[in-house]
Amino acid sequence: MTATDGGSATEGDGEAGGRGAGAGIGGAAVGGVGDGRAGAGSGRPGGDTVASVVRQWRAVHPDLDTGPMEIIGRINRCAALLQQAEDAPLRRAGLSRAEFDLLGALRRTGHELTPGELARETFSSGAAVTKRLKQLSERGLVERRGDTRDRRVAHVRLTDTGRDLVDGLLPDQLAYEAAVLSGVEGASQGELAALLAGLLGQLEGRLDALRV
């Protein structure tokens, strides 16, 4: 899964990222996302926006451990800023990241998917997937066929035009994402990826357990 695919987890259908950025402590931490202060932090722990929020909470409640806020608040802040960042290659192609995630899911799995499967692959709601598939179908990028055994089920696949678009965009999009991360050294990127993978696996396991 590339960072582009991972954007679904952050951005998805505009729900997951929005909730994370605006809820609870995370909301306090990223309260300045839309106020032009995106570049105000120094880029170092202790000098970013979240550090200021943590200091304020410590002054109000010196008896509480604000350590979790320093992690979750920064994850939410990063997610919110990445959501706001313009994906230049996708913008030039007239696609949103969420639309590209749908196309990418069809391309990387290599077979047809139902709208429900696409919703799970891209961490989106069924309604959002249905709307995007309609738009992508109108552009000739995907096509649907009915199930021969159950007319309520649809199967979605890329058209040749859709596949060519994904294959043409992916190198440029990955280069763009590499540029976004260029301030983080290669070794640190690997360490960060491993830490995030551990956290994500833990959270996904908890959510799956709650669904049982």
Buried (B, 14 or more C-beta within 10 A) or exposed (E): EEBBBBBBBBBBBBEBBBBBBBEEBBBBBBBBBEEEEBEEBEEEEEEBBBBBBBEEBBEEEEEEEBEEBBEBBBBBBBBBBBBEEEBEBBEEBEBBBBBBBBBBBBBBEEEBBBBEBBBEBBBBBEEBBBBBBEBBBEBEBBBBEEEEEEEEEBBBBBBEEBBEBBEEBBEBBBEBBEEEEEEEEEEEEEEEEEEEEEEEEEEEEEEEEEEE
